[in-house]
Amino acid sequence: MRVAALTMSYNEPVWARIWARHYSRQVGETHCFLLDHGSDDGSADGLTVNVERLARTALDEDERAASVSARAAELLQHYDAVVHTDVDELVVADPRRYKDLRAFAAAVPGPVMTTVGLDVQHIVGEEAILDPERPIGTQRRWVRFSAAMCKPAFVRRHVQWTPGFHTCDFPAQFGGLYLFHLRYSDLALGLQRLRRTRGQQFSTPETNLHQRVSDQNFQTMVEAIAQLPRETVPFDTRDGPIAEAMRAVVRAQEGGAEWLSMAGHQLWALPRPFAAEI
């Protein structure tokens, strides 16, 4: 199966390389497309994936969603499917059932598939600073469910993503895809990135407020989440806590309820087969 991976990036010296490394393994580096939104720190230089340079403008989430939707539609003229994520998000097909995203594409015919959203959590004080050159799964053991990361990331048809890429013009359908969000996977890297994003230009002042919080607020949040109870649960979209969380997201979306802030009250152990994939 022909599967393309797509992202947009700006001044991401750590996550752009991790994104390229992950999706090169999943779909092949020649099928990875990074839209570089005017980086001036060299973070897109030297990548072996396809880098498409865009002029730097103030970040406008409506324009970003429209641009990425259009580029994905172009790729679908040549590919069977496109996987789109933010640059700090790694999508994995259940490794107990599928070798990689190409095998998932061959086995699952759904036109749009939504991911199980999981924040990779840094347990500050127990886990060392993240080494970006080593696999994430060898350094982090715990994840937290996040409805906001349940994204329609795998598409076989032209879709129009909404700002933030949390939804599109197609209902949520789950089935074997997991998204690992790395924003909270390391406190020090998170603070470094936050200092960059606070200095970015935004088209409207009320957008992307989560990228402009203070260092203290960010650190307090990461440390508080690290104190949540820990549990080992089956990673299964058909039964158990993950399946229940998926049903809750679908019900909330269908009922028009607030769902983006839904998050787990526990940390779940990252199973070894999944840890080997990120």
Backbone bond lengths (Angstrom), bond angles and torsions (degrees), N, CA, C in turn:
res aa  C-N    CA-C-N  psi(-1)  N-CA   C-N-CA  omega(-1)  CA-C   N-CA-C  phi
1 M - - - 1.454 - - 1.528 110.21 -
2 R 1.307 115.58 144.29 1.451 122.06 178.36 1.525 108.69 -95.38
3 V 1.330 116.21 110.89 1.461 121.99 -178.70 1.519 108.48 -124.40
4 A 1.331 116.64 131.65 1.459 122.63 176.78 1.519 109.29 -107.60
5 A 1.323 116.42 146.42 1.459 122.93 173.07 1.517 108.10 -111.33
6 L 1.339 116.07 138.08 1.466 121.21 -172.31 1.524 109.90 -137.37
7 T 1.342 116.40 137.49 1.458 121.00 173.38 1.514 109.02 -151.04
8 M 1.341 115.96 167.14 1.461 122.74 170.80 1.515 107.70 -122.34
9 S 1.332 116.88 140.70 1.454 120.68 -172.65 1.515 110.54 -142.48
10 Y 1.343 115.88 150.22 1.456 121.75 172.90 1.525 108.89 -145.62
11 N 1.326 116.68 117.73 1.466 122.74 177.24 1.532 111.87 48.10
12 E 1.341 114.59 60.80 1.468 121.19 179.35 1.528 109.39 -120.80
13 P 1.321 118.49 78.07 1.466 121.07 -174.07 1.521 114.23 -65.56
14 V 1.323 117.78 -24.79 1.470 121.10 -179.62 1.520 110.54 -98.00
15 W 1.326 116.77 -56.42 1.473 119.40 -171.11 1.518 112.60 -69.39
16 A 1.339 119.29 -31.35 1.467 119.49 178.90 1.522 111.26 -61.45
17 R 1.312 117.06 -38.96 1.464 120.31 179.68 1.523 111.61 -73.48
18 I 1.303 116.70 -37.62 1.470 119.30 177.04 1.520 109.81 -67.42
19 W 1.342 117.14 -40.94 1.474 120.73 176.65 1.529 109.72 -58.50
20 A 1.332 116.87 -49.04 1.470 120.85 -178.78 1.518 111.22 -61.31
21 R 1.315 117.22 -41.38 1.473 121.31 179.99 1.521 111.03 -63.45
22 H 1.321 116.29 -45.37 1.466 120.45 -176.92 1.525 111.60 -65.92
23 Y 1.326 116.66 -51.72 1.464 118.24 -173.56 1.531 112.35 -76.69
24 S 1.333 117.46 -21.67 1.462 118.52 172.07 1.519 110.59 -63.16
25 R 1.343 116.67 -38.01 1.468 120.13 175.79 1.520 111.28 -69.02
26 Q 1.304 117.07 -35.07 1.461 120.89 -173.89 1.529 113.36 -77.40
27 V 1.340 116.50 -42.73 1.471 119.29 -173.43 1.524 113.10 -128.33
28 G 1.342 118.46 -6.51 1.465 121.26 -176.61 1.521 110.44 98.16
29 E 1.337 117.43 133.83 1.464 120.57 -171.58 1.518 112.87 -63.43
30 T 1.343 118.47 -29.06 1.466 119.77 -179.76 1.523 112.15 -72.44
31 H 1.330 116.94 -9.55 1.459 121.31 -179.92 1.526 111.94 -108.35
32 C 1.325 116.89 14.26 1.466 122.54 177.89 1.531 108.37 -105.22
33 F 1.334 115.93 132.83 1.460 121.44 -175.06 1.527 109.18 -127.82
34 L 1.329 115.47 116.57 1.454 121.69 179.24 1.526 108.28 -110.70
35 L 1.338 115.51 116.65 1.458 121.27 176.83 1.520 107.30 -86.70
36 D 1.319 117.33 106.53 1.457 121.42 -176.38 1.521 109.33 -89.61
37 H 1.350 115.52 113.85 1.461 121.94 -173.76 1.537 110.44 -88.17
38 G 1.329 114.68 60.89 1.458 119.78 172.77 1.505 115.44 76.14
39 S 1.327 118.76 33.78 1.466 120.45 179.05 1.527 110.27 -58.86
40 D 1.353 115.26 140.50 1.458 119.78 178.09 1.527 111.86 -125.01
41 D 1.342 115.98 16.43 1.465 119.99 -179.12 1.527 112.63 -111.33
42 G 1.331 116.73 6.91 1.460 120.62 179.89 1.512 114.36 79.20
43 S 1.343 118.29 7.30 1.460 120.46 -174.36 1.524 113.42 -67.82
44 A 1.321 117.90 -21.69 1.466 120.35 178.19 1.524 112.39 -96.96
45 D 1.321 116.57 -3.65 1.466 120.05 -179.65 1.528 109.98 -76.56
46 G 1.307 115.90 141.13 1.457 120.66 174.79 1.511 114.82 81.61
47 L 1.322 118.36 -1.92 1.465 119.68 177.16 1.528 108.86 -71.24
48 T 1.310 116.70 142.89 1.459 120.63 -179.11 1.522 112.74 -91.82
49 V 1.341 117.50 -1.27 1.456 121.20 173.55 1.525 108.75 -84.68
50 N 1.330 116.73 173.98 1.461 121.24 178.35 1.533 109.47 -75.40
51 V 1.327 116.53 119.18 1.467 121.64 178.12 1.523 108.15 -108.91
52 E 1.327 115.46 121.23 1.462 121.28 178.55 1.523 107.92 -109.78
53 R 1.319 116.56 117.05 1.461 122.35 -173.81 1.530 110.82 -82.38
54 L 1.335 114.62 129.70 1.452 121.49 176.51 1.523 108.96 -117.10
55 A 1.330 116.65 149.69 1.462 120.60 176.41 1.528 109.25 -66.98
56 R 1.330 115.87 143.42 1.457 120.61 179.64 1.519 110.84 -77.55
57 T 1.329 116.08 128.19 1.455 123.45 174.46 1.514 107.91 -136.22
58 A 1.331 117.28 167.34 1.458 120.62 174.06 1.521 108.86 -59.02
59 L 1.336 116.51 142.20 1.458 120.24 -177.26 1.518 110.28 -68.81
60 D 1.314 115.94 120.53 1.464 123.97 176.43 1.516 106.49 -123.91
61 E 1.323 117.07 111.63 1.465 120.43 -174.05 1.524 112.29 -65.62
62 D 1.316 118.58 -31.50 1.470 120.02 176.47 1.517 110.48 -66.04
63 E 1.340 116.13 -44.85 1.462 119.44 178.50 1.523 111.18 -65.20
64 R 1.332 116.94 -39.05 1.464 119.96 179.91 1.519 111.09 -62.72
65 A 1.329 116.86 -45.20 1.464 120.22 179.38 1.533 110.85 -63.22
66 A 1.314 116.76 -39.91 1.463 120.21 179.82 1.530 111.05 -67.14
67 S 1.338 116.27 -42.20 1.466 120.13 -178.85 1.525 111.42 -65.02
68 V 1.333 116.37 -44.86 1.458 119.92 -179.03 1.529 110.40 -67.87
69 S 1.328 117.43 -39.41 1.471 120.59 177.89 1.520 110.22 -60.04
70 A 1.330 116.47 -42.34 1.466 120.28 -179.84 1.525 111.28 -67.61
71 R 1.333 117.23 -40.93 1.479 119.56 -179.71 1.524 110.50 -67.55
72 A 1.332 117.41 -38.43 1.466 119.86 177.16 1.528 110.66 -62.81
73 A 1.328 116.72 -39.76 1.467 120.19 178.42 1.530 110.53 -62.23
74 E 1.332 116.92 -39.32 1.460 119.97 177.33 1.526 110.78 -63.88
75 L 1.320 116.80 -42.65 1.465 120.10 -179.63 1.528 111.26 -64.25
76 L 1.320 116.71 -33.34 1.470 119.82 -179.25 1.527 112.70 -68.48
77 Q 1.302 117.45 -10.43 1.468 119.49 172.03 1.526 111.14 -72.59
78 H 1.351 115.94 -17.96 1.460 120.91 -176.44 1.530 113.08 -122.15
79 Y 1.326 117.28 -12.95 1.460 122.12 -175.94 1.530 110.70 -123.29
80 D 1.331 114.40 154.84 1.465 119.77 176.65 1.527 111.95 -75.91
81 A 1.335 116.83 -28.36 1.458 121.13 -178.92 1.513 109.48 -155.71
82 V 1.328 115.41 156.89 1.465 122.49 175.42 1.516 108.07 -127.39
83 V 1.325 116.07 135.10 1.461 122.47 172.99 1.522 107.04 -108.48
84 H 1.320 116.46 117.41 1.460 120.01 177.44 1.517 110.50 -112.94
85 T 1.326 116.56 135.32 1.459 121.97 173.72 1.520 109.25 -144.84
86 D 1.327 116.00 164.34 1.453 119.84 164.14 1.528 107.68 -66.80
87 V 1.330 116.68 164.88 1.460 120.70 -171.71 1.532 112.66 -70.15
88 D 1.335 117.41 -18.21 1.475 120.06 178.74 1.524 112.12 -104.20
89 E 1.334 116.76 28.95 1.461 121.83 -178.75 1.532 110.14 -127.86
90 L 1.323 116.48 128.57 1.460 122.44 -179.16 1.526 109.08 -115.41
91 V 1.321 116.67 118.22 1.464 121.81 178.02 1.525 109.26 -94.03
92 V 1.335 114.27 134.32 1.460 121.58 -179.99 1.518 108.46 -130.90
93 A 1.319 117.21 131.58 1.465 120.93 168.75 1.522 107.96 -81.40
94 D 1.313 116.49 141.25 1.460 121.55 -176.49 1.533 109.88 -43.97
95 P 1.337 117.65 109.72 1.468 119.99 -173.09 1.522 113.65 -69.08
96 R 1.328 117.72 -12.30 1.461 120.09 175.93 1.515 111.39 -79.26
97 R 1.334 116.25 -10.51 1.465 121.03 -177.93 1.528 113.27 -123.12
98 Y 1.333 116.63 -25.44 1.463 120.20 -173.99 1.532 109.99 -136.02
99 K 1.314 115.68 139.77 1.475 120.46 179.71 1.517 111.54 -67.69
100 D 1.348 116.74 -40.24 1.457 121.66 -177.69 1.521 107.94 -164.47
101 L 1.325 117.32 -171.57 1.460 120.95 -178.16 1.524 112.23 -68.34
102 R 1.326 117.44 -26.55 1.461 119.27 176.15 1.516 110.92 -69.20
103 A 1.328 116.82 -39.78 1.458 119.86 176.83 1.529 110.87 -66.33
104 F 1.332 116.43 -37.63 1.469 119.90 175.49 1.523 110.14 -60.59
105 A 1.327 116.99 -44.36 1.457 120.54 -179.51 1.529 111.75 -61.69
106 A 1.332 116.24 -35.77 1.458 120.01 179.89 1.523 112.19 -71.07
107 A 1.327 116.70 -27.96 1.468 120.61 -173.46 1.520 114.13 -97.82
108 V 1.328 117.73 -26.61 1.471 121.31 -172.83 1.527 108.62 -115.48
109 P 1.335 118.12 114.62 1.461 120.58 -173.31 1.523 115.39 -87.31
110 G 1.326 118.90 -2.14 1.457 120.81 -174.88 1.517 113.08 -54.22
111 P 1.343 118.72 139.66 1.469 120.93 -177.40 1.520 113.61 -70.33
112 V 1.342 117.00 -32.96 1.464 122.01 178.68 1.525 107.34 -141.55
113 M 1.329 117.44 125.10 1.452 120.91 -178.84 1.534 109.60 -120.55
114 T 1.325 114.40 136.00 1.462 122.38 -178.71 1.523 109.78 -98.63
115 T 1.309 115.90 145.81 1.460 121.56 -177.16 1.526 111.82 -90.30
116 V 1.312 116.40 154.07 1.457 122.72 164.44 1.524 106.22 -77.79
117 G 1.321 117.73 118.87 1.451 121.55 -173.66 1.520 113.08 -89.34
118 L 1.324 116.33 124.94 1.467 121.92 -177.18 1.528 110.34 -136.72
119 D 1.328 116.38 125.42 1.458 121.67 172.34 1.524 108.60 -85.50
120 V 1.321 117.12 125.95 1.463 121.14 173.59 1.529 107.17 -78.06
121 Q 1.328 116.67 125.41 1.459 121.42 -170.43 1.520 112.88 -107.20
122 H 1.333 115.73 131.50 1.461 122.10 172.20 1.519 108.52 -84.19
123 I 1.321 117.17 120.33 1.462 121.49 174.54 1.526 106.67 -88.89
124 V 1.333 114.64 90.35 1.458 120.92 -175.50 1.528 109.58 -62.57
125 G 1.323 116.11 133.00 1.458 121.18 -178.62 1.513 113.37 95.47
126 E 1.338 116.71 -21.53 1.464 121.17 177.75 1.526 111.88 -110.55
127 E 1.313 116.16 -35.07 1.465 120.75 -176.33 1.529 109.96 -109.99
128 A 1.311 115.67 140.49 1.464 121.40 -176.98 1.522 110.77 -70.20
129 I 1.317 115.70 167.84 1.458 121.42 173.32 1.527 108.70 -58.33
130 L 1.315 116.66 139.68 1.459 121.65 -176.55 1.525 111.29 -67.80
131 D 1.312 115.59 133.79 1.460 122.06 173.53 1.527 107.51 -98.32
132 P 1.339 119.12 107.09 1.471 121.08 -175.56 1.523 114.18 -62.10
133 E 1.347 117.16 -18.54 1.460 119.93 -178.46 1.523 112.39 -81.40
134 R 1.308 116.81 -12.77 1.470 121.44 179.58 1.526 110.20 -105.35
135 P 1.320 118.69 155.18 1.464 121.15 177.74 1.531 111.44 -57.29
136 I 1.335 115.49 137.72 1.463 120.90 -179.63 1.521 110.71 -59.86
137 G 1.336 115.98 -41.51 1.456 120.53 -173.93 1.515 114.73 -66.19
138 T 1.333 117.79 -15.10 1.464 120.04 175.55 1.523 111.49 -85.95
139 Q 1.336 116.94 -8.26 1.456 120.86 -173.86 1.530 113.90 -118.58
140 R 1.307 117.22 -17.21 1.465 121.32 -178.45 1.522 109.65 -127.73
141 R 1.342 116.03 137.71 1.464 120.51 -172.59 1.517 114.33 -117.12
142 W 1.339 118.62 -8.92 1.455 120.13 -170.73 1.522 111.45 -130.60
143 V 1.334 114.84 144.18 1.461 121.56 178.39 1.524 108.80 -132.75
144 R 1.315 115.04 160.15 1.465 121.78 178.25 1.514 109.41 -128.63
145 F 1.321 117.30 133.95 1.460 120.39 178.30 1.518 110.57 -63.94
146 S 1.339 116.10 137.41 1.460 122.44 177.56 1.515 109.34 -138.20
147 A 1.329 116.65 116.20 1.460 120.03 178.48 1.521 111.36 -63.32
148 A 1.325 117.04 -32.50 1.462 120.48 -179.36 1.527 112.16 -63.30
149 M 1.324 116.99 -23.05 1.459 121.43 178.72 1.534 112.51 -92.82
150 C 1.315 116.91 2.15 1.466 121.06 173.91 1.528 106.81 -81.76
151 K 1.303 116.04 88.05 1.459 121.93 -170.15 1.532 111.83 -114.59
152 P 1.333 117.45 145.96 1.471 120.96 174.16 1.527 109.30 -75.67
153 A 1.316 115.58 76.62 1.472 121.62 -168.48 1.516 113.81 -90.49
154 F 1.334 117.83 -17.89 1.467 121.98 -174.64 1.529 107.72 -114.65
155 V 1.331 117.05 116.06 1.471 119.82 -174.23 1.525 110.25 -130.19
156 R 1.325 114.19 142.17 1.466 122.20 172.63 1.524 111.47 -111.51
157 R 1.314 116.72 -4.44 1.457 121.51 -177.44 1.519 108.45 -134.70
158 H 1.326 115.42 163.14 1.459 119.75 177.78 1.527 108.94 -65.93
159 V 1.315 116.16 125.73 1.455 121.42 175.39 1.522 108.91 -125.73
160 Q 1.314 114.66 160.08 1.462 120.68 172.96 1.521 107.23 -111.79
161 W 1.337 115.56 104.44 1.458 119.13 178.70 1.523 110.27 -73.27
162 T 1.321 116.29 147.30 1.455 121.48 173.34 1.530 108.94 -84.59
163 P 1.331 118.38 162.74 1.472 120.13 177.79 1.525 111.52 -54.58
164 G 1.334 115.85 133.41 1.455 121.06 -175.20 1.512 113.38 90.45
165 F 1.350 117.31 -13.57 1.465 123.47 176.78 1.529 112.84 62.68
166 H 1.341 117.07 25.89 1.460 120.45 180.00 1.528 111.73 -80.46
167 T 1.317 117.40 -26.80 1.458 122.35 178.69 1.525 108.64 -143.12
168 C 1.323 114.74 170.74 1.462 121.08 173.49 1.520 107.21 -147.66
169 D 1.305 116.50 -174.13 1.466 120.43 -178.56 1.532 110.95 -82.40
170 F 1.326 115.67 48.39 1.459 122.52 177.96 1.522 106.75 -157.09
171 P 1.337 118.32 137.14 1.471 119.42 -176.27 1.524 112.39 -67.81
172 A 1.331 114.93 154.80 1.466 120.87 -179.64 1.519 111.11 -64.19
173 Q 1.326 116.12 135.33 1.458 122.53 175.20 1.521 107.70 -140.30
174 F 1.326 116.54 119.35 1.459 121.89 -177.14 1.524 110.23 -100.71
175 G 1.344 115.07 157.43 1.452 117.53 177.77 1.508 115.18 166.79
176 G 1.326 118.06 61.64 1.454 119.47 170.24 1.503 117.04 103.77
177 L 1.337 118.53 2.75 1.458 121.27 177.65 1.526 109.91 -107.28
178 Y 1.325 115.98 138.57 1.461 122.43 -179.66 1.522 108.76 -127.65
179 L 1.320 116.63 136.35 1.456 122.21 177.90 1.524 108.91 -112.66
180 F 1.325 116.11 123.74 1.455 122.45 178.92 1.533 108.78 -105.68
181 H 1.334 114.60 112.16 1.458 122.65 -176.69 1.520 108.75 -92.67
182 L 1.333 116.77 128.52 1.463 120.89 -169.34 1.523 114.31 -100.79
183 R 1.317 118.66 3.58 1.468 119.98 -173.80 1.529 112.45 -58.95
184 Y 1.337 116.55 -34.28 1.463 120.19 -176.96 1.529 111.78 -105.70
185 S 1.315 116.55 16.23 1.469 120.00 -176.56 1.520 112.53 -78.41
186 D 1.329 116.70 -13.79 1.462 119.28 176.69 1.519 108.25 -155.47
187 L 1.321 116.04 124.55 1.460 120.74 -177.22 1.522 111.64 -62.53
188 A 1.335 117.42 -47.55 1.464 120.31 -176.83 1.530 111.34 -63.35
189 L 1.331 117.72 -44.26 1.459 120.63 178.83 1.528 110.76 -65.97
190 G 1.328 116.17 -36.88 1.454 119.90 177.74 1.514 112.04 -62.60
191 L 1.316 116.56 -41.29 1.466 120.65 178.83 1.528 110.94 -68.23
192 Q 1.332 116.85 -39.16 1.463 119.65 177.10 1.524 111.06 -61.24
193 R 1.314 116.17 -45.01 1.464 119.88 -179.64 1.522 110.50 -65.98
194 L 1.315 117.42 -39.32 1.460 121.95 -179.75 1.525 110.92 -61.15
195 R 1.315 117.19 -39.33 1.467 120.01 178.56 1.527 110.94 -64.28
196 R 1.340 117.08 -33.32 1.465 119.59 175.82 1.523 111.18 -71.19
197 T 1.333 116.90 -47.08 1.466 119.03 -174.68 1.528 112.41 -69.49
198 R 1.323 117.01 -26.62 1.472 118.30 176.19 1.530 110.69 -65.99
199 G 1.327 116.95 -24.93 1.458 120.43 -179.68 1.521 114.30 -90.87
200 Q 1.334 117.66 -2.63 1.462 120.07 -179.61 1.524 111.49 -73.33
201 Q 1.316 114.64 159.35 1.456 121.17 172.71 1.516 109.48 -92.20
202 F 1.335 116.19 133.09 1.453 122.36 178.51 1.526 108.81 -118.70
203 S 1.323 115.16 145.04 1.464 119.09 -175.53 1.518 112.09 -67.26
204 T 1.331 116.91 -32.42 1.460 121.62 177.55 1.525 107.88 -133.66
205 P 1.327 117.70 138.41 1.476 120.03 -172.41 1.517 114.86 -68.07
206 E 1.324 118.02 -18.48 1.467 119.52 -175.52 1.521 113.35 -90.65
207 T 1.312 118.73 0.27 1.461 121.09 -178.78 1.521 111.24 -94.06
208 N 1.332 114.94 157.57 1.475 122.54 172.82 1.524 112.85 54.61
209 L 1.317 115.88 39.20 1.466 119.31 -178.99 1.524 111.60 -64.55
210 H 1.352 117.35 -28.02 1.462 120.36 179.21 1.524 111.78 -65.93
211 Q 1.337 117.09 -17.56 1.466 120.81 178.27 1.525 112.12 -93.18
212 R 1.342 115.96 6.22 1.466 118.97 -177.13 1.531 112.28 -132.15
213 V 1.313 117.63 19.82 1.460 119.88 177.56 1.523 109.41 -72.43
214 S 1.318 116.22 166.09 1.460 120.12 178.97 1.521 110.57 -73.69
215 D 1.330 115.90 159.16 1.460 120.51 176.21 1.518 110.85 -57.47
216 Q 1.322 116.62 -41.96 1.464 120.13 -177.03 1.516 111.54 -64.94
217 N 1.328 117.48 -41.69 1.465 120.17 179.09 1.529 110.93 -63.99
218 F 1.324 115.99 -40.64 1.462 119.63 179.50 1.523 110.51 -65.06
219 Q 1.325 116.84 -47.00 1.458 120.17 -179.02 1.519 111.35 -63.40
220 T 1.322 117.59 -41.50 1.459 121.02 178.65 1.522 111.04 -60.73
221 M 1.327 116.62 -41.70 1.459 120.85 179.99 1.530 111.01 -65.06
222 V 1.348 117.21 -47.56 1.461 120.24 -178.58 1.526 110.48 -61.45
223 E 1.312 117.17 -43.79 1.463 120.40 -179.07 1.517 111.88 -68.14
224 A 1.341 117.34 -34.09 1.466 120.27 178.54 1.523 111.26 -68.59
225 I 1.319 116.99 -42.63 1.467 120.20 179.22 1.524 110.36 -63.57
226 A 1.321 116.66 -35.15 1.466 120.76 179.84 1.524 112.30 -63.77
227 Q 1.333 116.88 -18.08 1.465 120.80 -179.44 1.532 113.21 -90.90
228 L 1.316 117.80 -0.92 1.464 120.15 179.31 1.527 110.46 -62.78
229 P 1.350 116.77 153.45 1.475 119.15 175.88 1.528 111.11 -58.38
230 R 1.308 115.99 149.84 1.461 121.34 -177.58 1.528 110.02 -113.73
231 E 1.329 114.62 141.95 1.462 119.34 -177.04 1.520 109.39 -149.48
232 T 1.314 115.35 149.78 1.461 121.35 172.72 1.517 108.32 -99.71
233 V 1.328 117.68 121.47 1.457 122.73 -178.27 1.518 109.20 -126.80
234 P 1.338 117.58 155.77 1.466 119.23 175.14 1.522 110.56 -69.68
235 F 1.324 116.23 131.99 1.461 120.77 175.36 1.526 107.28 -85.91
236 D 1.332 115.39 95.01 1.461 121.18 -174.01 1.520 108.13 -150.47
237 T 1.318 117.58 124.55 1.462 121.39 178.55 1.514 112.31 -82.62
238 R 1.343 116.96 -0.31 1.464 119.69 -178.00 1.519 112.95 -103.21
239 D 1.345 117.41 -21.03 1.458 120.15 -175.94 1.526 108.78 -157.31
240 G 1.339 116.41 154.43 1.452 120.98 175.36 1.519 113.21 92.07
241 P 1.338 117.57 -168.36 1.468 121.95 -174.38 1.525 114.48 -59.14
242 I 1.329 117.61 -37.79 1.459 119.14 179.71 1.521 110.68 -67.09
243 A 1.312 117.64 -43.76 1.462 120.88 177.25 1.524 111.08 -61.49
244 E 1.327 116.49 -39.42 1.464 119.91 177.82 1.520 111.09 -63.79
245 A 1.329 116.80 -40.65 1.460 120.57 178.57 1.527 110.99 -64.58
246 M 1.332 116.95 -39.53 1.461 120.43 177.63 1.519 111.65 -62.11
247 R 1.323 116.21 -43.68 1.467 119.76 179.62 1.530 110.88 -64.07
248 A 1.325 116.71 -37.09 1.466 120.17 178.80 1.521 110.92 -64.76
249 V 1.332 117.00 -39.63 1.460 120.78 178.15 1.527 110.40 -63.78
250 V 1.326 117.15 -46.33 1.460 121.09 -179.38 1.527 110.53 -62.19
251 R 1.336 116.82 -44.51 1.471 119.58 179.60 1.524 110.74 -61.21
252 A 1.321 116.80 -43.15 1.461 120.31 -178.99 1.532 111.04 -65.04
253 Q 1.331 116.33 -41.91 1.462 119.31 179.05 1.532 110.80 -64.88
254 E 1.307 116.72 -45.18 1.467 120.11 -178.53 1.520 111.65 -66.69
255 G 1.339 116.40 -31.74 1.460 119.88 -178.80 1.511 113.87 -88.64
256 G 1.330 116.22 -0.18 1.448 119.34 179.61 1.518 113.79 73.12
257 A 1.326 117.56 18.07 1.465 121.30 -178.88 1.523 110.50 -84.04
258 E 1.311 117.10 161.25 1.458 122.27 174.88 1.527 108.73 -67.29
259 W 1.301 116.78 123.23 1.463 119.50 -175.77 1.528 113.67 -129.93
260 L 1.337 117.66 -19.23 1.457 119.16 -175.62 1.522 112.76 -63.16
261 S 1.324 117.58 -26.63 1.461 120.41 -178.41 1.531 112.93 -88.83
262 M 1.332 117.55 -0.75 1.461 120.29 178.84 1.524 109.44 -65.99
263 A 1.335 116.20 128.00 1.461 119.89 -178.66 1.519 109.63 -148.33
264 G 1.324 115.58 158.30 1.454 120.59 -177.89 1.513 112.99 -69.77
265 H 1.314 115.05 150.92 1.465 122.07 176.50 1.530 111.14 -100.65
266 Q 1.326 115.26 9.91 1.459 121.68 177.98 1.528 108.63 -138.70
267 L 1.310 115.47 161.22 1.450 121.84 167.13 1.519 108.11 -98.95
268 W 1.325 116.31 136.63 1.456 121.12 -179.79 1.527 109.32 -106.73
269 A 1.318 115.89 138.47 1.463 120.83 177.27 1.528 109.70 -65.84
270 L 1.318 116.10 134.86 1.455 121.78 178.83 1.527 109.24 -79.67
271 P 1.342 117.98 113.29 1.474 119.24 -178.18 1.528 111.92 -62.10
272 R 1.314 115.58 148.46 1.468 120.45 -175.59 1.513 114.12 -56.79
273 P 1.347 120.10 -41.78 1.482 117.87 179.29 1.526 112.94 -60.97
274 F 1.331 117.13 -35.12 1.458 120.38 178.17 1.529 110.53 -74.38
275 A 1.316 116.95 -40.79 1.459 121.28 179.32 1.522 110.97 -57.76
276 A 1.317 117.05 -33.71 1.465 120.75 -179.36 1.524 112.53 -71.55
277 E 1.335 117.76 -12.44 1.460 121.38 -175.13 1.524 113.06 -99.00
278 I 1.330 118.73 -8.25 1.472 118.41 -175.70 1.548 110.06 -122.38
